[in-house]
Each structure stands twice: as C-alpha cells, then as structure tokens.
Amino acid sequence: MCVYKQMFEVYKSFVKVYKRMNEIILTMDDYEAMLKKAQEELPEITHGESRFTIDNVKGHLEGNKTVIINIKQIAKSLDRDPEHLLKYLLRELAAPGRFVRDRVIFGTKVSAKKINKKIAKYASEFVFCSECSKPETKIEEGKAGVMYLKCQACGVKKPVKTVR
C-alpha cells in the first residue's frame, strides 16, 4: 500500500509540473504574439540624412575681403562660442579677420567651399564625440588650463587642443 501512495504522490507532482509547463508555454506564446504586434507597429527605419546638419556659410566678396553673414548661426547650431569658431577659422585659413556686428570679415579672398571644409573639420575636432559620434558635447576647462570635450550622451571626456 505504501508504494501506491508514493506513486500517487509522484503522479500528483507530475501533474503539477505538467500544468505549470503548459502555463509557461502559453505565456511564451502570448509574449511572442505581443512582440510581433509591437514590431509591426514600429515606424519604418529610414536611412537618410543625419538629424544634425551644419549649415553652409553665406556671404560675399567685397574687393579683397570675404564677408560671412551667418557665422553666428553656424556657431549656435554647433553649440559653440562664435569667438572660438572664428579663432579656429582664422588659424586654419591663415587669414586675418574680425567680427563686425553679426558678420565676419576675412582680410583675404576665401572660397565658401574652403570655409565649409574648415567648419566641418572644426566640428569633428570640437563638437562630435570621438566615442559615440554624437554632437551633444561641451567644452570644459580642466586643471592647468587644459581644455576637454565632454560628451553629454556617453560621458567620455577627452582633451582637445586650445585655440589661441
């Protein structure tokens, strides 16, 4: 009689396990159905332009001088100080220049294409994170006057050269 009781207990345990397995299987079916529905409702992935674009410079020539009228808007879109951007451009273009109201006047003729290339180079050095390539960065001054580019997205902090 004892053996029958033990067999009956094993059978009851087996039934409990079997029911629980059926519940788990049903739960997995529900999960897969919900996952499929969620994937169908997701917007279509588009591969196109980045959400961050740098405007091209707008300006004109006045004799031997180049006048750029939208440098402050470009600096604002890069979230950088216009003076910092101008110092970089003057050094890279090896040209004299200064701010006059909202404009920049370069002392020599400089093509817009060349200025746009230098602004793109500025963005790669002083705006985009070297780790995650996102533009959410800030320039911070550290100890002993060392400048750092700190990414707000991934937290990386890397030294950048000082523009004088």
ROROTI-235728 format. One record per residue (C-alpha): residue number from 1; residue in one letter; x, y, z. Coordinates in Angstrom, 1 decimal, always signed. Layout:
<atoms>
ATOM    k  r    east   north      up
ATOM  NUM  A       X       Y       Z
...
</atoms>
This chain:
<atoms>
ATOM    k  r    east   north      up
ATOM    1  M    +0.0    +0.0    +0.0
ATOM    2  C    +2.9    +2.3    +0.8
ATOM    3  V    +4.2    +2.0    -2.8
ATOM    4  Y    +0.9    +3.0    -4.2
ATOM    5  K    +0.8    +6.2    -2.0
ATOM    6  Q    +4.3    +7.1    -3.2
ATOM    7  M    +3.3    +6.5    -6.8
ATOM    8  F    +0.2    +8.6    -6.4
ATOM    9  E    +2.3   +11.5    -4.8
ATOM   10  V    +4.8   +11.3    -7.8
ATOM   11  Y    +1.8   +11.4   -10.2
ATOM   12  K    +0.3   +14.5    -8.4
ATOM   13  S    +3.7   +16.2    -8.6
ATOM   14  F    +4.0   +15.3   -12.3
ATOM   15  V    +0.5   +16.7   -13.0
ATOM   16  K    +1.5   +20.0   -11.2
ATOM   17  V    +4.7   +20.2   -13.2
ATOM   18  Y    +2.8   +19.5   -16.4
ATOM   19  K    +0.2   +22.2   -15.7
ATOM   20  R    +3.0   +24.7   -14.9
ATOM   21  M    +4.8   +23.9   -18.2
ATOM   22  N    +1.6   +24.5   -20.1
ATOM   23  E    +1.2   +27.9   -18.3
ATOM   24  I    +4.8   +28.8   -19.3
ATOM   25  I    +4.2   +27.7   -22.9
ATOM   26  L    +1.0   +29.8   -23.1
ATOM   27  T    +2.9   +32.7   -21.6
ATOM   28  M    +5.6   +32.4   -24.1
ATOM   29  D    +3.0   +32.3   -26.9
ATOM   30  D    +1.4   +35.5   -25.5
ATOM   31  Y    +4.9   +37.1   -25.3
ATOM   32  E    +5.7   +36.2   -28.9
ATOM   33  A    +2.4   +37.5   -30.1
ATOM   34  M    +2.9   +40.8   -28.2
ATOM   35  L    +6.4   +41.1   -29.6
ATOM   36  K    +5.2   +40.5   -33.1
ATOM   37  K    +2.5   +43.1   -32.7
ATOM   38  A    +5.0   +45.6   -31.3
ATOM   39  Q    +7.4   +45.1   -34.2
ATOM   40  E    +4.6   +45.6   -36.7
ATOM   41  E    +3.6   +48.9   -35.0
ATOM   42  L    +7.2   +50.3   -35.0
ATOM   43  P    +7.8   +53.1   -37.6
ATOM   44  E    +9.8   +52.1   -40.6
ATOM   45  I   +13.6   +52.6   -40.3
ATOM   46  T   +14.8   +55.2   -42.7
ATOM   47  H   +18.4   +55.6   -43.7
ATOM   48  G   +19.0   +59.1   -44.8
ATOM   49  E   +20.4   +62.3   -43.5
ATOM   50  S   +21.6   +62.7   -40.0
ATOM   51  R   +19.5   +64.7   -37.6
ATOM   52  F   +22.4   +67.0   -37.2
ATOM   53  T   +23.5   +69.1   -40.1
ATOM   54  I   +25.9   +72.0   -40.4
ATOM   55  D   +24.7   +75.0   -42.4
ATOM   56  N   +26.8   +76.2   -45.3
ATOM   57  V   +28.3   +79.7   -45.0
ATOM   58  K   +26.6   +82.6   -46.7
ATOM   59  G   +28.5   +85.6   -47.7
ATOM   60  H   +30.1   +87.6   -50.5
ATOM   61  L   +33.3   +89.2   -51.6
ATOM   62  E   +33.9   +93.0   -51.1
ATOM   63  G   +37.1   +93.7   -53.1
ATOM   64  N   +39.9   +91.6   -51.5
ATOM   65  K   +37.8   +90.8   -48.4
ATOM   66  T   +35.4   +88.0   -47.7
ATOM   67  V   +32.2   +88.7   -45.7
ATOM   68  I   +30.4   +85.9   -44.0
ATOM   69  I   +26.9   +86.8   -42.7
ATOM   70  N   +25.8   +83.6   -40.9
ATOM   71  I   +28.8   +82.6   -38.8
ATOM   72  K   +26.9   +83.2   -35.5
ATOM   73  Q   +24.0   +81.0   -36.6
ATOM   74  I   +26.5   +78.2   -37.5
ATOM   75  A   +28.2   +78.6   -34.1
ATOM   76  K   +24.8   +78.4   -32.4
ATOM   77  S   +23.9   +75.3   -34.3
ATOM   78  L   +27.2   +73.7   -33.2
ATOM   79  D   +26.5   +75.0   -29.6
ATOM   80  R   +29.9   +76.7   -29.5
ATOM   81  D   +31.1   +80.2   -28.8
ATOM   82  P   +31.3   +82.2   -32.1
ATOM   83  E   +34.6   +83.7   -31.0
ATOM   84  H   +36.1   +80.2   -30.5
ATOM   85  L   +34.9   +79.2   -34.0
ATOM   86  L   +36.3   +82.4   -35.5
ATOM   87  K   +39.7   +81.9   -33.8
ATOM   88  Y   +39.9   +78.4   -35.2
ATOM   89  L   +38.9   +79.5   -38.8
ATOM   90  L   +41.5   +82.4   -38.7
ATOM   91  R   +44.2   +80.0   -37.7
ATOM   92  E   +43.3   +77.3   -40.2
ATOM   93  L   +42.8   +79.7   -43.1
ATOM   94  A   +45.9   +81.7   -42.2
ATOM   95  A   +43.9   +84.8   -42.8
ATOM   96  P   +43.2   +88.0   -40.7
ATOM   97  G   +39.7   +88.6   -39.7
ATOM   98  R   +37.3   +90.0   -37.1
ATOM   99  F   +33.7   +90.3   -36.1
ATOM  100  V   +31.8   +93.4   -37.2
ATOM  101  R   +28.3   +93.2   -35.7
ATOM  102  D   +26.9   +89.9   -36.8
ATOM  103  R   +29.3   +89.4   -39.7
ATOM  104  V   +32.8   +88.1   -40.0
ATOM  105  I   +35.2   +89.9   -42.4
ATOM  106  F   +38.2   +88.0   -43.5
ATOM  107  G   +41.1   +90.2   -44.8
ATOM  108  T   +41.6   +88.0   -47.9
ATOM  109  K   +39.5   +86.2   -50.5
ATOM  110  V   +38.5   +82.8   -49.2
ATOM  111  S   +36.1   +80.5   -51.0
ATOM  112  A   +32.9   +79.3   -49.3
ATOM  113  K   +33.9   +75.7   -50.1
ATOM  114  K   +37.2   +76.1   -48.2
ATOM  115  I   +35.4   +77.7   -45.2
ATOM  116  N   +32.8   +75.0   -45.2
ATOM  117  K   +35.5   +72.3   -45.1
ATOM  118  K   +37.2   +74.1   -42.2
ATOM  119  I   +33.9   +74.3   -40.3
ATOM  120  A   +33.4   +70.5   -40.8
ATOM  121  K   +36.9   +69.9   -39.5
ATOM  122  Y   +36.1   +72.1   -36.5
ATOM  123  A   +33.0   +70.1   -35.8
ATOM  124  S   +34.9   +66.8   -36.0
ATOM  125  E   +37.6   +68.1   -33.5
ATOM  126  F   +35.4   +70.2   -31.2
ATOM  127  V   +31.8   +69.1   -31.5
ATOM  128  F   +31.4   +65.4   -32.3
ATOM  129  C   +32.2   +62.8   -29.6
ATOM  130  S   +35.1   +60.5   -30.6
ATOM  131  E   +33.4   +57.5   -29.0
ATOM  132  C   +29.7   +57.7   -29.9
ATOM  133  S   +29.9   +60.4   -32.7
ATOM  134  K   +27.1   +62.4   -31.2
ATOM  135  P   +27.1   +66.2   -31.2
ATOM  136  E   +25.9   +66.5   -27.6
ATOM  137  T   +29.2   +67.8   -26.2
ATOM  138  K   +30.5   +70.7   -24.1
ATOM  139  I   +34.0   +72.2   -23.9
ATOM  140  E   +35.2   +72.4   -20.3
ATOM  141  E   +38.4   +73.8   -18.9
ATOM  142  G   +40.2   +71.4   -16.6
ATOM  143  K   +43.3   +71.7   -14.4
ATOM  144  A   +46.2   +73.8   -15.6
ATOM  145  G   +44.1   +75.3   -18.5
ATOM  146  V   +43.7   +72.0   -20.4
ATOM  147  M   +40.5   +72.0   -22.4
ATOM  148  Y   +38.3   +68.9   -22.5
ATOM  149  L   +35.5   +67.8   -24.8
ATOM  150  K   +32.9   +66.2   -22.5
ATOM  151  C   +30.1   +64.1   -24.1
ATOM  152  Q   +26.7   +64.6   -22.6
ATOM  153  A   +25.5   +61.3   -24.2
ATOM  154  C   +28.1   +58.8   -23.3
ATOM  155  G   +30.1   +60.6   -20.6
ATOM  156  V   +33.5   +60.4   -22.4
ATOM  157  K   +36.0   +63.2   -21.6
ATOM  158  K   +38.9   +63.8   -24.0
ATOM  159  P   +41.4   +66.6   -24.2
ATOM  160  V   +41.3   +68.9   -27.2
ATOM  161  K   +43.8   +71.4   -28.3
ATOM  162  T   +43.5   +75.0   -27.2
ATOM  163  V   +42.6   +77.6   -29.9
ATOM  164  R   +44.6   +80.8   -29.4
</atoms>
